[in-house]
């Protein structure tokens, strides 16, 4: 769920302002899941803008204090959630770790980098949720290590049914700063996209909703 309508509109406007949202209907982007998409939201670029970076940090921290008040540590999903997670951990004065997509094939073969303690209540930080597969993989890795994952915060979600089902099945509460529907509506209002673009983007979402 989005943290609040006001925050969602602000976050969408900020992403559009720095051109973090890319459109390419003719040559679709390929997500990690293999899905071909006419839109790509590059949240990593937010780190280059102190004002926006601070907006994300403060809102993530507010959500965690409000909804996950007993959090004892923060963990980021590699790679997009690492920097944002470290900023939040610093703001809250909590330990930080991050979770790789899989175990390293060298060194200590760690999947979780940093110190985590069995029973520790952890909130996971992510930059973007598409199908939810990699994000929930991090949750599973932390739980297998004996940690208690309180929930997850992310900058943006496409609100795909597969992700919604996945988080429900995993009993992992998700809060995001904005989502797909709000983003494309704000993009239309600001002239970032045309009515034709909006039709393409809505059709894309409807097609995925049937899967």
C-alpha positions in Angstrom: 0.0 0.0 0.0 1.1 3.6 -0.5 2.1 5.4 2.6 -0.2 8.4 1.9 -1.8 10.0 -1.2 0.0 13.3 -0.6 3.4 11.5 -0.3 2.6 9.4 -3.4 1.9 12.5 -5.5 5.0 14.3 -4.3 7.2 11.2 -5.0 5.7 10.8 -8.5 6.4 14.5 -9.2 10.0 14.2 -8.0 10.7 11.1 -10.1 9.3 12.9 -13.2 11.3 16.1 -12.4 14.6 14.2 -12.6 13.5 12.1 -15.6 13.8 8.9 -13.7 10.9 7.6 -15.7 11.8 6.3 -19.2 9.3 5.5 -22.0 10.1 3.3 -25.0 7.0 1.7 -26.5 8.8 0.8 -29.7 11.7 -0.9 -28.0 10.5 -2.2 -24.7 12.7 -2.5 -21.7 13.4 -6.0 -20.3 12.9 -6.5 -16.6 14.8 -9.0 -14.5 11.7 -11.2 -14.6 11.9 -11.2 -18.5 8.8 -9.0 -18.9 8.9 -6.6 -21.8 7.8 -3.2 -20.6 7.2 0.2 -22.3 8.2 2.0 -19.1 11.2 1.8 -16.8 11.5 3.7 -13.5 15.2 4.2 -12.6 15.0 5.0 -8.9 18.8 4.8 -8.5 19.1 8.3 -10.1 17.4 9.7 -7.0 20.6 9.3 -5.1 22.2 12.0 -7.2 19.8 14.6 -5.9 20.2 15.5 -2.2 16.7 17.0 -1.8 15.0 13.9 -3.2 17.4 11.5 -1.4 16.4 13.2 1.8 12.7 13.1 1.0 13.0 9.3 0.5 15.1 8.8 3.7 12.7 10.8 5.9 9.6 9.2 4.5 11.0 5.7 4.8 12.0 6.5 8.4 8.6 7.8 9.2 6.9 4.7 7.8 9.2 2.4 9.8 8.6 4.3 13.1 4.9 4.4 12.5 4.2 0.9 11.3 7.3 -1.1 12.4 8.2 0.7 15.6 9.9 -2.3 17.1 12.4 -2.6 14.2 15.9 -3.5 15.5 17.8 -3.4 12.1 17.5 -2.4 8.5 18.4 -4.6 5.5 18.7 -3.5 1.9 18.0 -5.5 -1.2 21.0 -5.5 -3.6 21.7 -3.5 -5.4 19.0 -0.8 -5.5 18.1 -0.9 -1.8 21.6 -0.8 -0.4 22.3 3.0 -0.5 18.7 3.9 0.5 18.7 1.3 3.3 22.1 2.5 4.7 20.7 6.1 4.8 17.6 5.0 6.6 19.7 2.9 9.1 21.9 5.9 9.8 18.8 8.1 10.3 17.3 5.7 12.8 20.5 4.7 14.4 20.1 1.0 13.6 22.4 -1.8 12.3 22.5 -2.3 8.6 23.0 -5.3 6.3 22.2 -6.1 2.7 21.0 -9.2 0.8 22.4 -10.4 -2.5 20.2 -12.2 -5.1 22.2 -15.4 -4.3 25.3 -16.6 -2.5 28.7 -15.4 -3.7 30.7 -17.9 -5.6 33.9 -16.8 -3.9 35.2 -15.7 -0.5 32.8 -16.5 2.3 30.0 -17.3 -0.1 27.6 -15.0 1.8 24.2 -14.0 0.6 23.6 -11.7 3.5 26.4 -9.1 4.0 26.7 -7.6 7.5 25.8 -8.8 11.0 22.3 -10.2 11.5 21.1 -11.9 14.7 18.5 -14.7 14.9 15.3 -13.3 16.2 16.2 -9.8 15.2 13.3 -7.7 13.9 14.3 -6.3 10.5 12.7 -4.0 8.0 13.8 -4.5 4.4 14.4 -1.5 2.1 13.9 -1.8 -1.7 13.9 0.7 -4.5 11.3 -0.9 -6.8 8.8 -3.7 -6.8 7.8 -5.3 -10.2 6.9 -9.0 -9.8 8.3 -9.0 -6.3 10.5 -12.1 -6.9 13.9 -10.7 -6.0 12.5 -8.6 -3.1 10.8 -11.6 -1.5 13.9 -13.6 -2.1 15.7 -11.3 0.2 12.9 -11.7 2.8 13.2 -15.4 2.5 17.0 -15.3 3.0 16.7 -13.2 6.1 14.0 -15.5 7.6 16.2 -18.6 6.8 18.9 -16.8 8.8 16.5 -16.8 11.7 15.5 -13.1 11.5 12.0 -11.8 11.9 11.1 -9.6 8.9 8.6 -7.0 10.1 7.9 -5.8 6.5 9.3 -3.9 3.6 9.4 -0.3 2.3 10.1 0.7 -1.3 10.1 3.8 -3.4 7.8 2.5 -6.2 5.6 -0.5 -7.1 4.0 -1.4 -10.4 1.2 -3.0 -8.3 1.3 -6.2 -10.4 -1.1 -8.9 -9.2 1.8 -11.4 -8.9 3.6 -9.1 -6.5 0.5 -8.5 -4.4 -0.2 -12.2 -4.2 3.5 -12.9 -3.4 3.6 -10.4 -0.5 0.3 -11.7 0.9 1.5 -15.3 0.7 4.8 -14.4 2.4 2.9 -12.4 5.1 5.2 -9.5 4.5 3.6 -6.0 4.8 4.7 -3.6 2.0 4.6 0.2 2.1 5.6 2.2 -1.0 6.1 6.0 -1.5 4.2 5.9 -4.8 2.9 3.5 -7.4 2.3 3.0 -11.1 -1.2 4.4 -11.4 -0.3 7.6 -9.6 2.9 8.0 -11.5 1.3 7.7 -15.0 -1.6 10.0 -14.0 0.9 12.6 -12.7 2.9 12.2 -15.9 -0.2 13.0 -18.0 -1.1 16.0 -15.9 2.4 17.5 -16.2 2.7 16.8 -20.0 5.5 14.2 -19.4 3.4 11.7 -21.5 0.6 12.1 -24.1 -2.9 10.6 -24.1 -1.6 8.0 -26.6 1.3 7.1 -24.2 -1.3 6.8 -21.4 -3.3 4.3 -23.4 -0.2 2.2 -24.1 0.7 2.2 -20.4 -2.8 1.3 -19.2 -3.0 -1.5 -21.8 0.4 -2.8 -20.6 -0.8 -2.9 -17.0 -4.2 -4.5 -17.9 -2.3 -7.2 -19.9 -0.1 -8.1 -16.9 -3.1 -8.0 -14.6 -4.5 -11.1 -16.5 -1.4 -13.1 -15.7 
